[in-house]
Amino acid sequence: VRPVDVLTDLWPSGAPDRLYVRSGVRNARARHYTARLLEAADPGHLRLGEAIPALDYVNDMVVDGKVAYAVQVDEFDRLGQALFATFDVVDPAAPRKLGSVALGQDWYWRSPVAVSNGMAYVVGHARNELGWDNSLLALDIRDPSEPRVLSRQSIQFAIAAIDVAGARLWAGGFNSQEQGYMLRYDLADPTQPKLQARIPVTGALEGGIVADEEGAWLATWNGLVRVPAHASDGTAVKVAAPGSFTSLEVNGQGQLVAAGEYLAVFDVQAGQAKLRASLEAPYQSNRSIRFTEALPVVGHFVA
C-alpha cells in the first residue's frame, strides 16, 4: 500500500474483500481523518483508494448489511462538532448519506459505536473547562434516514471500546490513573442502558472487546482478559494470556485474534484461551483487525 501519514482503523464495507480504512493526512494545522477503500482480493497486491469525501472526519463506524453507521467528529475545523450519520453502502466506493443527527460539541479522542436490534450506542468524550465530560448515548436507528438520540448519561471513565451481546452492553477504558475498567450495562430497556458493574482489570484498556452471552474478552496492555457476565463491582479478574494487546476480533473459526506487540491466535473454550499461534510483526498494531475472505486465519498459519 502506498504510504500515507497514518492508518488507524479498519471496518467492513459490506462487500467481500473490500475494507474501509481510516486514514490521516497532515496539513499545516492538524491531522485530517477520512476513509479510503482497501481492495484486498489479492493479499499480495493491496490497493488503497482515494479519500471518500462522504466519510470525512469518520471516527468509528459499523456496517450492518448495506447500511453504515458512523460517528464523524470534526476536531479541528468545527471545534469538535460530532455527528451520527447513516450511509447506504451498496456501492462501498460511493456511500450515499441517508440521515444524521448532531451529538455534541468539543468532542475529542475516540467515539466508539455499537449497533444492536435497531439501536446504536455511542460514547463521546467532550472537553470542557473542568477537563472531560464523557457520555454514553442511545440512538434509535430503526429508520436509518432519521436516527434519533433517545438518552444520554455521564461516564466517569475514558472509553476506548464497546460491544453488545444479548441484553448487555460492555464498555472498556481507563481512569485518570490509567487503571483499566470494564463497565457492564443492562439493556432490559435498550433506550436507557443501566450500569450494573464497574470491574477493574489489570492494565489500561486501549481498545478491543469481544462480548458473548457468557461474558466478554478484552485486550489490555497486560494481556487478554476474560470478564464473566456475572462479575460485580470490584470483582478480581485475571489475565488469561499475557501480552500487550490493543485490538481483538473473532475469526471465521471462532478463534480470538489479538494484535499489539505481536499477532496471536487463541482457541477458546469454556471461558479459557489457549495460544494456538503467534507471529511477530515488523510494526506494532495499535488499533484494528478485520478479516476478509482472502485473509483468513487457518490452522497454525496467519495468511
Disulfide bonds with the S-S distance in Angstrom:
none
